[in-house]
């Protein structure tokens, strides 16, 4: 199974450790999707509650892979009723670090069937430092059947494919006039971060988190954006992003993505009595009332700028006639 689906918040996976070949790893993903977790405290008679904001599941574990067997060796948990079951005859002790209750020195065999994706357990700061040297964190898929390790696959090939997909997206964003919403969506897919945290400057090294390596998803999203480029919807999205901040000029319409044929059509109306500003205002208002009527944002309506311009009726009629037949998906008449 090549593509694992991200089920938990990143922090939930990062709370879980896997010791394999005497090396500590982070559990960053697992399948099957219907499980999403390796163990379920409910199976042991306990109902967990959130420990803190970083652990909403209410528990986290340390696993060991010893002699190809998957063992639960430590469990931290907080329960709704404050009651804790024995696991292999052991009871938990209070943990001062996060006020959870901790089962220690377990060797509890876990009959898990599925794939665990694990990554070297190192600090984010160290990972960033190593990233610029060309170092790639070890990334493995461990496949288990009924708690026994059946196969191991090195997934660094998937990392490199992910990086190539991210570079394509980064170059596309850098070389095209893309509205902030689409930019944010693409970067969020690449970095797997919250909307409020996105930064183009963080583009390269955040992929070392590897929480959801899905290069096919990235390329599909890029393809959708590329298909939208050059269509009326692209123009509308760019206008909604910039408003009237770039000035009411033909150069502004061009920057929004207006095709040369329509731009030249607009330029023909400039005369001693009709200014460039008037033509641009009429084109924007005509777009709002026709093609973009269902998706135009109220905050970018020209409003009094348009009414105060006293645009001639013949200009309004000509531009709106020209827009007849144009749809959100095509400038063609």
C-alpha positions, 0 to 999 in steps of 0.5 A: 500500500503506497498511499496512507491517508492522514487520519489524526491531527499531526500532533496526535501522531507525533505523540506516539513513538515506535522503537525499531532496531533500537532506534526511536521513530515517530508514528506519523501515519497508519492504516487501515482507515477504519482503525486509524489507531493501533490500539483502542482504550475502549477495548481495555474498558477505558474511555479516554478524554482529551489530555491537552490541546496537543493530545485530543485523543486522550492517550498516546503510546510507545511501541516496540518491535521486538523479534518481529512482534508489535509490543505496547510498552508504555501508555499514557491516558486520561479517562472520563471517569478517572478509572483505569483498568489493569493491563497485563496485571499493571496499573498506571502511575500519575505523570506530572508532565501532562497530568495523565496516568502512565502504564510503564514497562509493559510488554503487551502484544498488540494484534494489529493488522495494517501499515505503520509509517514511521519517521526518525524521531528528531526535533523539528529544529534539527530536521530543518538544519539537516534539510539544507545539507541534503539529508532526508529523514528515514521513512519506513512503512512497517506492515503487520499481520495480526501483530507480526512484522511481515514486510518493511518498505523504505519510502524515501522514494515517495519523499523525493516524488513529493519534493518534485511536486512541491517544486512544481507548485512553488514555481507555478506560484512564483511565475503566475499572478495567482490570487491569495485563496488559490495560493493558500490552498496549494501551499497548505496541501504542500505543507500540511499546515493551518491556513493561518500559518502558511508562509511561502518562506517556509515552503521548502523545509516544512515538507520534512514533517512527512505527515501526509505524503500524497504527491498525486494529490498535489499534482491533481490540485495544481492541474485544476489551477492550471486548467482555470488559468486564462478563464473568466473565473481566473479574472474574477478571482484575481479581481476579488483578491486585489479589488481596485488597489492596482488602479483603473487602467488597461494594464490592471485588466491585463494583470487580472488575466483579461485576454488580449483580444478583449483588452484591445476591444476595450482600448478602442473606446478611448476618445476625447470624451471617454477615458481609460478609467471609464472603460475599465469601470464599465468592464468591471461593472458589466462583468459583475452584472452578467458573467460573475453575478453569482460569484462576485464579492460585495466588498469589491463592487465598484459602487460610487466609483462607477455611478460618479463616472457618468459613463455613456449609455452607448459604452455600457451597451457595447461592452455588455453586448460583447460579453454575451455568450461568455461563461465562467469557463470560457472567454469565447463568444 
